[in-house]
């Protein structure tokens, strides 16, 4: 659920949606999502002063909390 939501939002933001890669690392109580985008799109995903990245993490955290888990988003270069 979380992966599809983040992937949909990020693909809507970037210029090169085909280069969006999202890896999921599952733990017992936590999930880590590793996001890779085209180098040209990294600024669009992070946003000014990290506002878009913070908003993505907030949405991810809310959906994960609903299912009783903890989730975090890592934006990789």
PQR file with spaces between the fields and no chain letter, atoms N, CA, C, O and H, PARSE charges and radii, in Angstrom:
ATOM       1  N    UNK     1       0.818   -1.193    0.000 -0.4000 1.5000
ATOM       2  CA   UNK     1       0.000    0.000    0.000 -0.0000 2.0000
ATOM       3  C    UNK     1       0.866    1.263    0.000  0.5500 1.7000
ATOM       4  O    UNK     1       0.668    2.164   -0.816 -0.5500 1.4000
ATOM       5  N    UNK     2       1.826    1.315    0.926 -0.4000 1.5000
ATOM       6  CA   UNK     2       2.671    2.497    1.034 -0.0000 2.0000
ATOM       7  C    UNK     2       3.513    2.690   -0.217  0.5500 1.7000
ATOM       8  O    UNK     2       3.691    3.813   -0.689 -0.5500 1.4000
ATOM       9  H    UNK     2       1.987    0.583    1.589  0.4000 1.0000
ATOM      10  N    UNK     3       4.031    1.588   -0.750 -0.4000 1.5000
ATOM      11  CA   UNK     3       4.900    1.682   -1.922 -0.0000 2.0000
ATOM      12  C    UNK     3       4.145    2.277   -3.110  0.5500 1.7000
ATOM      13  O    UNK     3       4.656    3.166   -3.790 -0.5500 1.4000
ATOM      14  H    UNK     3       3.887    0.676   -0.367  0.4000 1.0000
ATOM      15  N    UNK     4       2.944    1.793   -3.357 -0.4000 1.5000
ATOM      16  CA   UNK     4       2.173    2.272   -4.494 -0.0000 2.0000
ATOM      17  C    UNK     4       1.827    3.755   -4.345  0.5500 1.7000
ATOM      18  O    UNK     4       1.846    4.506   -5.319 -0.5500 1.4000
ATOM      19  H    UNK     4       2.528    1.070   -2.804  0.4000 1.0000
ATOM      20  N    UNK     5       1.515    4.160   -3.130 -0.4000 1.5000
ATOM      21  CA   UNK     5       1.163    5.559   -2.877 -0.0000 2.0000
ATOM      22  C    UNK     5       2.346    6.484   -3.140  0.5500 1.7000
ATOM      23  O    UNK     5       2.208    7.478   -3.854 -0.5500 1.4000
ATOM      24  H    UNK     5       1.500    3.550   -2.338  0.4000 1.0000
ATOM      25  N    UNK     6       3.495    6.169   -2.577 -0.4000 1.5000
ATOM      26  CA   UNK     6       4.689    7.006   -2.762 -0.0000 2.0000
ATOM      27  C    UNK     6       5.107    7.007   -4.230  0.5500 1.7000
ATOM      28  O    UNK     6       5.459    8.052   -4.778 -0.5500 1.4000
ATOM      29  H    UNK     6       3.607    5.361   -1.997  0.4000 1.0000
ATOM      30  N    UNK     7       5.069    5.846   -4.859 -0.4000 1.5000
ATOM      31  CA   UNK     7       5.454    5.741   -6.266 -0.0000 2.0000
ATOM      32  C    UNK     7       4.539    6.601   -7.149  0.5500 1.7000
ATOM      33  O    UNK     7       5.013    7.277   -8.062 -0.5500 1.4000
ATOM      34  H    UNK     7       4.783    4.997   -4.414  0.4000 1.0000
ATOM      35  N    UNK     8       3.251    6.574   -6.881 -0.4000 1.5000
ATOM      36  CA   UNK     8       2.301    7.373   -7.655 -0.0000 2.0000
ATOM      37  C    UNK     8       2.570    8.870   -7.491  0.5500 1.7000
ATOM      38  O    UNK     8       2.574    9.610   -8.475 -0.5500 1.4000
ATOM      39  H    UNK     8       2.865    6.025   -6.140  0.4000 1.0000
ATOM      40  N    UNK     9       2.793    9.312   -6.268 -0.4000 1.5000
ATOM      41  CA   UNK     9       3.030   10.735   -6.006 -0.0000 2.0000
ATOM      42  C    UNK     9       4.327   11.192   -6.671  0.5500 1.7000
ATOM      43  O    UNK     9       4.362   12.239   -7.318 -0.5500 1.4000
ATOM      44  H    UNK     9       2.791    8.711   -5.469  0.4000 1.0000
ATOM      45  N    UNK    10       5.397   10.403   -6.508 -0.4000 1.5000
ATOM      46  CA   UNK    10       6.699   10.789   -7.068 -0.0000 2.0000
ATOM      47  C    UNK    10       6.652   10.799   -8.590  0.5500 1.7000
ATOM      48  O    UNK    10       7.197   11.712   -9.210 -0.5500 1.4000
ATOM      49  H    UNK    10       5.369    9.553   -5.982  0.4000 1.0000
ATOM      50  N    UNK    11       6.015    9.810   -9.206 -0.4000 1.5000
ATOM      51  CA   UNK    11       5.931    9.785  -10.664 -0.0000 2.0000
ATOM      52  C    UNK    11       5.134   10.968  -11.202  0.5500 1.7000
ATOM      53  O    UNK    11       5.358   11.413  -12.327 -0.5500 1.4000
ATOM      54  H    UNK    11       5.572    9.068   -8.702  0.4000 1.0000
ATOM      55  N    UNK    12       4.208   11.475  -10.399 -0.4000 1.5000
ATOM      56  CA   UNK    12       3.450   12.652  -10.812 -0.0000 2.0000
ATOM      57  C    UNK    12       4.281   13.929  -10.741  0.5500 1.7000
ATOM      58  O    UNK    12       3.999   14.892  -11.453 -0.5500 1.4000
ATOM      59  H    UNK    12       4.026   11.114   -9.485  0.4000 1.0000
ATOM      60  N    UNK    13       5.297   13.944   -9.891 -0.4000 1.5000
ATOM      61  CA   UNK    13       6.121   15.134   -9.690 -0.0000 2.0000
ATOM      62  C    UNK    13       7.253   15.280  -10.702  0.5500 1.7000
ATOM      63  O    UNK    13       7.582   16.400  -11.095 -0.5500 1.4000
ATOM      64  H    UNK    13       5.526   13.161   -9.312  0.4000 1.0000
ATOM      65  N    UNK    14       7.850   14.184  -11.127 -0.4000 1.5000
ATOM      66  CA   UNK    14       9.097   14.229  -11.889 -0.0000 2.0000
ATOM      67  C    UNK    14       8.864   14.332  -13.396  0.5500 1.7000
ATOM      68  O    UNK    14       7.769   14.074  -13.895 -0.5500 1.4000
ATOM      69  H    UNK    14       7.583   13.274  -10.808  0.4000 1.0000
ATOM      70  N    UNK    15       9.936   14.720  -14.109 -0.4000 1.5000
ATOM      71  CA   UNK    15       9.898   14.789  -15.571 -0.0000 2.0000
ATOM      72  C    UNK    15      10.137   13.434  -16.225  0.5500 1.7000
ATOM      73  O    UNK    15       9.658   13.178  -17.330 -0.5500 1.4000
ATOM      74  H    UNK    15      10.825   14.929  -13.704  0.4000 1.0000
ATOM      75  N    UNK    16      10.880   12.567  -15.541 -0.4000 1.5000
ATOM      76  CA   UNK    16      11.220   11.249  -16.083 -0.0000 2.0000
ATOM      77  C    UNK    16      10.642   10.150  -15.182  0.5500 1.7000
ATOM      78  O    UNK    16      11.375    9.558  -14.390 -0.5500 1.4000
ATOM      79  H    UNK    16      11.270   12.774  -14.644  0.4000 1.0000
ATOM      80  N    UNK    17       9.339    9.873  -15.293 -0.4000 1.5000
ATOM      81  CA   UNK    17       8.721    8.889  -14.398 -0.0000 2.0000
ATOM      82  C    UNK    17       9.221    7.459  -14.613  0.5500 1.7000
ATOM      83  O    UNK    17       9.085    6.622  -13.721 -0.5500 1.4000
ATOM      84  H    UNK    17       8.744   10.354  -15.936  0.4000 1.0000
ATOM      85  N    UNK    18       9.794    7.171  -15.779 -0.4000 1.5000
ATOM      86  CA   UNK    18      10.300    5.818  -16.025 -0.0000 2.0000
ATOM      87  C    UNK    18      11.560    5.515  -15.222  0.5500 1.7000
ATOM      88  O    UNK    18      11.905    4.350  -15.029 -0.5500 1.4000
ATOM      89  H    UNK    18       9.905    7.851  -16.503  0.4000 1.0000
ATOM      90  N    UNK    19      12.248    6.549  -14.753 -0.4000 1.5000
ATOM      91  CA   UNK    19      13.487    6.335  -14.012 -0.0000 2.0000
ATOM      92  C    UNK    19      13.265    6.241  -12.503  0.5500 1.7000
ATOM      93  O    UNK    19      14.230    6.142  -11.746 -0.5500 1.4000
ATOM      94  H    UNK    19      11.968    7.497  -14.910  0.4000 1.0000
ATOM      95  N    UNK    20      12.019    6.272  -12.059 -0.4000 1.5000
ATOM      96  CA   UNK    20      11.715    6.175  -10.630 -0.0000 2.0000
ATOM      97  C    UNK    20      11.836    4.723  -10.193  0.5500 1.7000
ATOM      98  O    UNK    20      11.189    3.839  -10.754 -0.5500 1.4000
ATOM      99  H    UNK    20      11.234    6.352  -12.674  0.4000 1.0000
ATOM     100  N    UNK    21      12.678    4.486   -9.175 -0.4000 1.5000
ATOM     101  CA   UNK    21      12.850    3.152   -8.604 -0.0000 2.0000
ATOM     102  C    UNK    21      12.562    3.235   -7.113  0.5500 1.7000
ATOM     103  O    UNK    21      13.058    4.129   -6.426 -0.5500 1.4000
ATOM     104  H    UNK    21      13.203    5.205   -8.720  0.4000 1.0000
ATOM     105  N    UNK    22      11.766    2.308   -6.617 -0.4000 1.5000
ATOM     106  CA   UNK    22      11.414    2.300   -5.210 -0.0000 2.0000
ATOM     107  C    UNK    22      11.624    0.890   -4.669  0.5500 1.7000
ATOM     108  O    UNK    22      10.913   -0.042   -5.043 -0.5500 1.4000
ATOM     109  H    UNK    22      11.363    1.582   -7.175  0.4000 1.0000
ATOM     110  N    UNK    23      12.611    0.744   -3.782 -0.4000 1.5000
ATOM     111  CA   UNK    23      12.895   -0.543   -3.152 -0.0000 2.0000
ATOM     112  C    UNK    23      12.328   -0.547   -1.745  0.5500 1.7000
ATOM     113  O    UNK    23      12.414    0.451   -1.029 -0.5500 1.4000
ATOM     114  H    UNK    23      13.189    1.501   -3.478  0.4000 1.0000
ATOM     115  N    UNK    24      11.752   -1.667   -1.355 -0.4000 1.5000
ATOM     116  CA   UNK    24      11.153   -1.784   -0.031 -0.0000 2.0000
ATOM     117  C    UNK    24      11.964   -2.774    0.786  0.5500 1.7000
ATOM     118  O    UNK    24      12.233   -3.890    0.341 -0.5500 1.4000
ATOM     119  H    UNK    24      11.683   -2.477   -1.937  0.4000 1.0000
ATOM     120  N    UNK    25      12.353   -2.353    1.991 -0.4000 1.5000
ATOM     121  CA   UNK    25      13.062   -3.218    2.932 -0.0000 2.0000
ATOM     122  C    UNK    25      12.143   -3.409    4.130  0.5500 1.7000
ATOM     123  O    UNK    25      11.884   -2.475    4.889 -0.5500 1.4000
ATOM     124  H    UNK    25      12.134   -1.447    2.352  0.4000 1.0000
ATOM     125  N    UNK    26      11.658   -4.632    4.286 -0.4000 1.5000
ATOM     126  CA   UNK    26      10.699   -4.943    5.349 -0.0000 2.0000
ATOM     127  C    UNK    26      11.411   -5.419    6.601  0.5500 1.7000
ATOM     128  O    UNK    26      12.341   -6.223    6.535 -0.5500 1.4000
ATOM     129  H    UNK    26      11.869   -5.391    3.670  0.4000 1.0000
ATOM     130  N    UNK    27      10.966   -4.918    7.738 -0.4000 1.5000
ATOM     131  CA   UNK    27      11.422   -5.392    9.030 -0.0000 2.0000
ATOM     132  C    UNK    27      10.227   -5.922    9.798  0.5500 1.7000
ATOM     133  O    UNK    27       9.128   -6.014    9.252 -0.5500 1.4000
ATOM     134  H    UNK    27      10.211   -4.265    7.792  0.4000 1.0000
ATOM     135  N    UNK    28      10.430   -6.273   11.061 -0.4000 1.5000
ATOM     136  CA   UNK    28       9.315   -6.776   11.855 -0.0000 2.0000
ATOM     137  C    UNK    28       8.264   -5.710   12.090  0.5500 1.7000
ATOM     138  O    UNK    28       7.076   -5.934   11.855 -0.5500 1.4000
ATOM     139  H    UNK    28      11.323   -6.198   11.505  0.4000 1.0000
ATOM     140  N    UNK    29       8.706   -4.541   12.559 -0.4000 1.5000
ATOM     141  CA   UNK    29       7.770   -3.470   12.859 -0.0000 2.0000
ATOM     142  C    UNK    29       7.980   -2.226   12.018  0.5500 1.7000
ATOM     143  O    UNK    29       7.233   -1.255   12.143 -0.5500 1.4000
ATOM     144  H    UNK    29       9.671   -4.359   12.749  0.4000 1.0000
ATOM     145  N    UNK    30       8.988   -2.248   11.164 -0.4000 1.5000
ATOM     146  CA   UNK    30       9.260   -1.050   10.372 -0.0000 2.0000
ATOM     147  C    UNK    30       9.532   -1.407    8.917  0.5500 1.7000
ATOM     148  O    UNK    30       9.913   -2.531    8.591 -0.5500 1.4000
ATOM     149  H    UNK    30       9.595   -3.037   11.062  0.4000 1.0000
ATOM     150  N    UNK    31       9.327   -0.434    8.069 -0.4000 1.5000
ATOM     151  CA   UNK    31       9.558   -0.577    6.635 -0.0000 2.0000
ATOM     152  C    UNK    31      10.373    0.627    6.168  0.5500 1.7000
ATOM     153  O    UNK    31      10.093    1.763    6.549 -0.5500 1.4000
ATOM     154  H    UNK    31       9.017    0.479    8.334  0.4000 1.0000
ATOM     155  N    UNK    32      11.376    0.366    5.345 -0.4000 1.5000
ATOM     156  CA   UNK    32      12.192    1.435    4.777 -0.0000 2.0000
ATOM     157  C    UNK    32      11.975    1.420    3.270  0.5500 1.7000
ATOM     158  O    UNK    32      12.119    0.383    2.624 -0.5500 1.4000
ATOM     159  H    UNK    32      11.603   -0.558    5.035  0.4000 1.0000
ATOM     160  N    UNK    33      11.631    2.567    2.722 -0.4000 1.5000
ATOM     161  CA   UNK    33      11.477    2.712    1.286 -0.0000 2.0000
ATOM     162  C    UNK    33      12.651    3.525    0.765  0.5500 1.7000
ATOM     163  O    UNK    33      12.880    4.652    1.205 -0.5500 1.4000
ATOM     164  H    UNK    33      11.515    3.410    3.248  0.4000 1.0000
ATOM     165  N    UNK    34      13.390    2.951   -0.170 -0.4000 1.5000
ATOM     166  CA   UNK    34      14.533    3.627   -0.777 -0.0000 2.0000
ATOM     167  C    UNK    34      14.123    4.120   -2.160  0.5500 1.7000
ATOM     168  O    UNK    34      13.742    3.331   -3.024 -0.5500 1.4000
ATOM     169  H    UNK    34      13.204    2.036   -0.527  0.4000 1.0000
ATOM     170  N    UNK    35      14.204    5.418   -2.356 -0.4000 1.5000
ATOM     171  CA   UNK    35      13.751    6.041   -3.598 -0.0000 2.0000
ATOM     172  C    UNK    35      14.934    6.527   -4.414  0.5500 1.7000
ATOM     173  O    UNK    35      15.813    7.225   -3.908 -0.5500 1.4000
ATOM     174  H    UNK    35      14.514    6.059   -1.653  0.4000 1.0000
ATOM     175  N    UNK    36      14.943    6.149   -5.682 -0.4000 1.5000
ATOM     176  CA   UNK    36      15.938    6.648   -6.632 -0.0000 2.0000
ATOM     177  C    UNK    36      15.198    7.279   -7.798  0.5500 1.7000
ATOM     178  O    UNK    36      14.242    6.713   -8.328 -0.5500 1.4000
ATOM     179  H    UNK    36      14.229    5.581   -6.093  0.4000 1.0000
ATOM     180  N    UNK    37      15.661    8.475   -8.191 -0.4000 1.5000
ATOM     181  CA   UNK    37      15.100    9.158   -9.355 -0.0000 2.0000
ATOM     182  C    UNK    37      16.248    9.632  -10.235  0.5500 1.7000
ATOM     183  O    UNK    37      17.416    9.541   -9.857 -0.5500 1.4000
ATOM     184  H    UNK    37      16.437    8.935   -7.760  0.4000 1.0000
ATOM     185  N    UNK    38      15.904   10.133  -11.403 -0.4000 1.5000
ATOM     186  CA   UNK    38      16.900   10.681  -12.315 -0.0000 2.0000
ATOM     187  C    UNK    38      17.607   11.860  -11.641  0.5500 1.7000
ATOM     188  O    UNK    38      16.975   12.600  -10.887 -0.5500 1.4000
ATOM     189  H    UNK    38      14.956   10.207  -11.711  0.4000 1.0000
ATOM     190  N    UNK    39      18.898   12.046  -11.897 -0.4000 1.5000
ATOM     191  CA   UNK    39      19.615   13.184  -11.304 -0.0000 2.0000
ATOM     192  C    UNK    39      18.975   14.542  -11.621  0.5500 1.7000
ATOM     193  O    UNK    39      19.097   15.484  -10.838 -0.5500 1.4000
ATOM     194  H    UNK    39      19.411   11.444  -12.509  0.4000 1.0000
ATOM     195  N    UNK    40      18.302   14.639  -12.757 -0.4000 1.5000
ATOM     196  CA   UNK    40      17.626   15.892  -13.117 -0.0000 2.0000
ATOM     197  C    UNK    40      16.395   16.149  -12.254  0.5500 1.7000
ATOM     198  O    UNK    40      15.971   17.295  -12.103 -0.5500 1.4000
ATOM     199  H    UNK    40      18.204   13.874  -13.394  0.4000 1.0000
ATOM     200  N    UNK    41      15.820   15.089  -11.687 -0.4000 1.5000
ATOM     201  CA   UNK    41      14.581   15.200  -10.919 -0.0000 2.0000
ATOM     202  C    UNK    41      14.780   15.235   -9.411  0.5500 1.7000
ATOM     203  O    UNK    41      13.806   15.380   -8.672 -0.5500 1.4000
ATOM     204  H    UNK    41      16.164   14.158  -11.810  0.4000 1.0000
ATOM     205  N    UNK    42      15.996   15.108   -8.939 -0.4000 1.5000
ATOM     206  CA   UNK    42      16.228   15.009   -7.494 -0.0000 2.0000
ATOM     207  C    UNK    42      15.736   16.269   -6.768  0.5500 1.7000
ATOM     208  O    UNK    42      15.209   16.181   -5.659 -0.5500 1.4000
ATOM     209  H    UNK    42      16.787   14.990   -9.539  0.4000 1.0000
ATOM     210  N    UNK    43      15.906   17.420   -7.384 -0.4000 1.5000
ATOM     211  CA   UNK    43      15.448   18.658   -6.767 -0.0000 2.0000
ATOM     212  C    UNK    43      13.940   18.749   -6.666  0.5500 1.7000
ATOM     213  O    UNK    43      13.411   19.333   -5.721 -0.5500 1.4000
ATOM     214  H    UNK    43      16.334   17.491   -8.285  0.4000 1.0000
ATOM     215  N    UNK    44      13.246   18.176   -7.632 -0.4000 1.5000
ATOM     216  CA   UNK    44      11.788   18.201   -7.600 -0.0000 2.0000
ATOM     217  C    UNK    44      11.234   17.305   -6.505  0.5500 1.7000
ATOM     218  O    UNK    44      10.175   17.591   -5.945 -0.5500 1.4000
ATOM     219  H    UNK    44      13.676   17.702   -8.400  0.4000 1.0000
ATOM     220  N    UNK    45      11.934   16.228   -6.195 -0.4000 1.5000
ATOM     221  CA   UNK    45      11.473   15.316   -5.150 -0.0000 2.0000
ATOM     222  C    UNK    45      11.785   15.876   -3.768  0.5500 1.7000
ATOM     223  O    UNK    45      11.013   15.683   -2.829 -0.5500 1.4000
ATOM     224  H    UNK    45      12.794   15.996   -6.649  0.4000 1.0000
ATOM     225  N    UNK    46      12.914   16.566   -3.642 -0.4000 1.5000
ATOM     226  CA   UNK    46      13.286   17.126   -2.346 -0.0000 2.0000
ATOM     227  C    UNK    46      12.548   18.437   -2.093  0.5500 1.7000
ATOM     228  O    UNK    46      12.053   18.656   -0.987 -0.5500 1.4000
ATOM     229  H    UNK    46      13.541   16.722   -4.405  0.4000 1.0000
ATOM     230  N    UNK    47      12.465   19.299   -3.079 -0.4000 1.5000
ATOM     231  CA   UNK    47      11.752   20.568   -2.936 -0.0000 2.0000
ATOM     232  C    UNK    47      12.588   21.617   -2.234  0.5500 1.7000
ATOM     233  O    UNK    47      13.702   21.346   -1.787 -0.5500 1.4000
ATOM     234  H    UNK    47      12.867   19.121   -3.977  0.4000 1.0000
ATOM     235  N    UNK    48      12.040   22.812   -2.143 -0.4000 1.5000
ATOM     236  CA   UNK    48      12.745   23.904   -1.479 -0.0000 2.0000
ATOM     237  C    UNK    48      12.799   23.643    0.013  0.5500 1.7000
ATOM     238  O    UNK    48      11.779   23.427    0.667 -0.5500 1.4000
ATOM     239  H    UNK    48      11.135   23.032   -2.507  0.4000 1.0000
ATOM     240  N    UNK    49      14.003   23.668    0.529 -0.4000 1.5000
ATOM     241  CA   UNK    49      14.269   23.416    1.946 -0.0000 2.0000
ATOM     242  C    UNK    49      13.682   22.085    2.414  0.5500 1.7000
ATOM     243  O    UNK    49      13.374   21.917    3.594 -0.5500 1.4000
ATOM     244  H    UNK    49      14.832   23.844   -0.002  0.4000 1.0000
ATOM     245  N    UNK    50      13.530   21.139    1.483 -0.4000 1.5000
ATOM     246  CA   UNK    50      13.073   19.799    1.836 -0.0000 2.0000
ATOM     247  C    UNK    50      11.586   19.679    2.105  0.5500 1.7000
ATOM     248  O    UNK    50      11.154   18.717    2.740 -0.5500 1.4000
ATOM     249  H    UNK    50      13.780   21.275    0.524  0.4000 1.0000
ATOM     250  N    UNK    51      10.799   20.626    1.641 -0.4000 1.5000
ATOM     251  CA   UNK    51       9.367   20.617    1.948 -0.0000 2.0000
ATOM     252  C    UNK    51       8.629   19.451    1.315  0.5500 1.7000
ATOM     253  O    UNK    51       7.787   18.832    1.965 -0.5500 1.4000
ATOM     254  H    UNK    51      11.150   21.408    1.125  0.4000 1.0000
ATOM     255  N    UNK    52       8.926   19.139    0.062 -0.4000 1.5000
ATOM     256  CA   UNK    52       8.231   18.033   -0.608 -0.0000 2.0000
ATOM     257  C    UNK    52       8.642   16.705    0.012  0.5500 1.7000
ATOM     258  O    UNK    52       7.798   15.835    0.229 -0.5500 1.4000
ATOM     259  H    UNK    52       9.611   19.641   -0.466  0.4000 1.0000
ATOM     260  N    UNK    53       9.930   16.541    0.300 -0.4000 1.5000
ATOM     261  CA   UNK    53      10.395   15.308    0.946 -0.0000 2.0000
ATOM     262  C    UNK    53       9.737   15.154    2.312  0.5500 1.7000
ATOM     263  O    UNK    53       9.345   14.048    2.687 -0.5500 1.4000
ATOM     264  H    UNK    53      10.615   17.247    0.124  0.4000 1.0000
ATOM     265  N    UNK    54       9.612   16.228    3.049 -0.4000 1.5000
ATOM     266  CA   UNK    54       8.969   16.170    4.366 -0.0000 2.0000
ATOM     267  C    UNK    54       7.494   15.797    4.224  0.5500 1.7000
ATOM     268  O    UNK    54       6.973   15.010    5.014 -0.5500 1.4000
ATOM     269  H    UNK    54       9.930   17.126    2.745  0.4000 1.0000
ATOM     270  N    UNK    55       6.826   16.359    3.223 -0.4000 1.5000
ATOM     271  CA   UNK    55       5.414   16.034    2.996 -0.0000 2.0000
ATOM     272  C    UNK    55       5.245   14.569    2.612  0.5500 1.7000
ATOM     273  O    UNK    55       4.318   13.908    3.081 -0.5500 1.4000
ATOM     274  H    UNK    55       7.249   16.998    2.582  0.4000 1.0000
ATOM     275  N    UNK    56       6.138   14.055    1.759 -0.4000 1.5000
ATOM     276  CA   UNK    56       6.085   12.639    1.392 -0.0000 2.0000
ATOM     277  C    UNK    56       6.260   11.747    2.621  0.5500 1.7000
ATOM     278  O    UNK    56       5.554   10.752    2.786 -0.5500 1.4000
ATOM     279  H    UNK    56       6.891   14.592    1.378  0.4000 1.0000
ATOM     280  N    UNK    57       7.207   12.118    3.475 -0.4000 1.5000
ATOM     281  CA   UNK    57       7.449   11.324    4.686 -0.0000 2.0000
ATOM     282  C    UNK    57       6.259   11.383    5.638  0.5500 1.7000
ATOM     283  O    UNK    57       5.950   10.394    6.301 -0.5500 1.4000
ATOM     284  H    UNK    57       7.780   12.926    3.341  0.4000 1.0000
ATOM     285  N    UNK    58       5.592   12.528    5.713 -0.4000 1.5000
ATOM     286  CA   UNK    58       4.420   12.662    6.569 -0.0000 2.0000
ATOM     287  C    UNK    58       3.278   11.781    6.072  0.5500 1.7000
ATOM     288  O    UNK    58       2.633   11.095    6.865 -0.5500 1.4000
ATOM     289  H    UNK    58       5.843   13.332    5.174  0.4000 1.0000
ATOM     290  N    UNK    59       3.028   11.797    4.777 -0.4000 1.5000
ATOM     291  CA   UNK    59       1.979   10.951    4.202 -0.0000 2.0000
ATOM     292  C    UNK    59       2.307    9.483    4.403  0.5500 1.7000
ATOM     293  O    UNK    59       1.434    8.690    4.756 -0.5500 1.4000
ATOM     294  H    UNK    59       3.552   12.354    4.133  0.4000 1.0000
ATOM     295  N    UNK    60       3.564    9.119    4.180 -0.4000 1.5000
ATOM     296  CA   UNK    60       4.000    7.739    4.366 -0.0000 2.0000
ATOM     297  C    UNK    60       3.831    7.302    5.812  0.5500 1.7000
ATOM     298  O    UNK    60       3.353    6.199    6.077 -0.5500 1.4000
ATOM     299  H    UNK    60       4.273    9.763    3.894  0.4000 1.0000
ATOM     300  N    UNK    61       4.210    8.140    6.728 -0.4000 1.5000
ATOM     301  CA   UNK    61       4.092    7.834    8.144 -0.0000 2.0000
ATOM     302  C    UNK    61       2.630    7.651    8.549  0.5500 1.7000
ATOM     303  O    UNK    61       2.309    6.758    9.334 -0.5500 1.4000
ATOM     304  H    UNK    61       4.598    9.036    6.513  0.4000 1.0000
ATOM     305  N    UNK    62       1.752    8.488    8.021 -0.4000 1.5000
ATOM     306  CA   UNK    62       0.325    8.391    8.355 -0.0000 2.0000
ATOM     307  C    UNK    62      -0.285    7.092    7.842  0.5500 1.7000
ATOM     308  O    UNK    62      -1.064    6.453    8.548 -0.5500 1.4000
ATOM     309  H    UNK    62       2.013    9.214    7.384  0.4000 1.0000
ATOM     310  N    UNK    63       0.061    6.699    6.623 -0.4000 1.5000
ATOM     311  CA   UNK    63      -0.497    5.455    6.087 -0.0000 2.0000
ATOM     312  C    UNK    63       0.069    4.238    6.802  0.5500 1.7000
ATOM     313  O    UNK    63      -0.636    3.249    6.997 -0.5500 1.4000
ATOM     314  H    UNK    63       0.693    7.219    6.049  0.4000 1.0000
ATOM     315  N    UNK    64       1.329    4.302    7.192 -0.4000 1.5000
ATOM     316  CA   UNK    64       1.939    3.174    7.893 -0.0000 2.0000
ATOM     317  C    UNK    64       1.376    3.044    9.306  0.5500 1.7000
ATOM     318  O    UNK    64       1.149    1.934    9.788 -0.5500 1.4000
ATOM     319  H    UNK    64       1.902    5.106    7.034  0.4000 1.0000
ATOM     320  N    UNK    65       1.154    4.170    9.962 -0.4000 1.5000
ATOM     321  CA   UNK    65       0.609    4.149   11.313 -0.0000 2.0000
ATOM     322  C    UNK    65      -0.789    3.553   11.320  0.5500 1.7000
ATOM     323  O    UNK    65      -1.183    2.892   12.280 -0.5500 1.4000
ATOM     324  H    UNK    65       1.339    5.071    9.570  0.4000 1.0000
ATOM     325  N    UNK    66      -1.527    3.783   10.265 -0.4000 1.5000
ATOM     326  CA   UNK    66      -2.872    3.233   10.148 -0.0000 2.0000
ATOM     327  C    UNK    66      -2.848    1.706   10.190  0.5500 1.7000
ATOM     328  O    UNK    66      -3.765    1.079   10.719 -0.5500 1.4000
ATOM     329  H    UNK    66      -1.207    4.320    9.484  0.4000 1.0000
ATOM     330  N    UNK    67      -1.796    1.117    9.631 -0.4000 1.5000
ATOM     331  CA   UNK    67      -1.676   -0.343    9.642 -0.0000 2.0000
ATOM     332  C    UNK    67      -0.827   -0.846   10.814  0.5500 1.7000
ATOM     333  O    UNK    67      -0.522   -2.037   10.885 -0.5500 1.4000
ATOM     334  H    UNK    67      -1.051    1.626    9.201  0.4000 1.0000
ATOM     335  N    UNK    68      -0.446    0.042   11.729 -0.4000 1.5000
ATOM     336  CA   UNK    68       0.287   -0.363   12.921 -0.0000 2.0000
ATOM     337  C    UNK    68       1.775   -0.570   12.730  0.5500 1.7000
ATOM     338  O    UNK    68       2.405   -1.283   13.510 -0.5500 1.4000
ATOM     339  H    UNK    68      -0.694    1.009   11.672  0.4000 1.0000
ATOM     340  N    UNK    69       2.342    0.037   11.715 -0.4000 1.5000
ATOM     341  CA   UNK    69       3.773   -0.088   11.450 -0.0000 2.0000
ATOM     342  C    UNK    69       4.440    1.275   11.464  0.5500 1.7000
ATOM     343  O    UNK    69       3.782    2.306   11.604 -0.5500 1.4000
ATOM     344  H    UNK    69       1.831    0.617   11.081  0.4000 1.0000
ATOM     345  N    UNK    70       5.750    1.262   11.317 -0.4000 1.5000
ATOM     346  CA   UNK    70       6.537    2.486   11.166 -0.0000 2.0000
ATOM     347  C    UNK    70       7.215    2.407    9.806  0.5500 1.7000
ATOM     348  O    UNK    70       7.783    1.374    9.452 -0.5500 1.4000
ATOM     349  H    UNK    70       6.284    0.425   11.203  0.4000 1.0000
ATOM     350  N    UNK    71       7.159    3.487    9.049 -0.4000 1.5000
ATOM     351  CA   UNK    71       7.782    3.505    7.727 -0.0000 2.0000
ATOM     352  C    UNK    71       8.610    4.768    7.580  0.5500 1.7000
ATOM     353  O    UNK    71       8.260    5.824    8.108 -0.5500 1.4000
ATOM     354  H    UNK    71       6.698    4.327    9.336  0.4000 1.0000
ATOM     355  N    UNK    72       9.723    4.644    6.850 -0.4000 1.5000
ATOM     356  CA   UNK    72      10.559    5.801    6.575 -0.0000 2.0000
ATOM     357  C    UNK    72      10.964    5.809    5.111  0.5500 1.7000
ATOM     358  O    UNK    72      11.045    4.762    4.470 -0.5500 1.4000
ATOM     359  H    UNK    72      10.007    3.787    6.422  0.4000 1.0000
ATOM     360  N    UNK    73      11.215    6.991    4.598 -0.4000 1.5000
ATOM     361  CA   UNK    73      11.579    7.185    3.202 -0.0000 2.0000
ATOM     362  C    UNK    73      12.988    7.721    3.123  0.5500 1.7000
ATOM     363  O    UNK    73      13.319    8.718    3.765 -0.5500 1.4000
ATOM     364  H    UNK    73      11.149    7.842    5.119  0.4000 1.0000
ATOM     365  N    UNK    74      13.826    7.055    2.330 -0.4000 1.5000
ATOM     366  CA   UNK    74      15.187    7.510    2.089 -0.0000 2.0000
ATOM     367  C    UNK    74      15.311    7.851    0.613  0.5500 1.7000
ATOM     368  O    UNK    74      15.000    7.031   -0.252 -0.5500 1.4000
ATOM     369  H    UNK    74      13.557    6.245    1.809  0.4000 1.0000
ATOM     370  N    UNK    75      15.765    9.059    0.332 -0.4000 1.5000
ATOM     371  CA   UNK    75      15.969    9.486   -1.046 -0.0000 2.0000
ATOM     372  C    UNK    75      17.450    9.328   -1.357  0.5500 1.7000
ATOM     373  O    UNK    75      18.289   10.019   -0.779 -0.5500 1.4000
ATOM     374  H    UNK    75      16.017    9.725    1.034  0.4000 1.0000
ATOM     375  N    UNK    76      17.769    8.418   -2.271 -0.4000 1.5000
ATOM     376  CA   UNK    76      19.148    8.100   -2.590 -0.0000 2.0000
ATOM     377  C    UNK    76      19.607    8.842   -3.825  0.5500 1.7000
ATOM     378  O    UNK    76      18.808    9.142   -4.713 -0.5500 1.4000
ATOM     379  H    UNK    76      17.087    7.856   -2.740  0.4000 1.0000
ATOM     380  N    UNK    77      20.907    9.141   -3.883 -0.4000 1.5000
ATOM     381  CA   UNK    77      21.484    9.789   -5.059 -0.0000 2.0000
ATOM     382  C    UNK    77      21.728    8.791   -6.155  0.5500 1.7000
ATOM     383  O    UNK    77      22.212    9.156   -7.226 -0.5500 1.4000
ATOM     384  H    UNK    77      21.556    8.897   -3.162  0.4000 1.0000
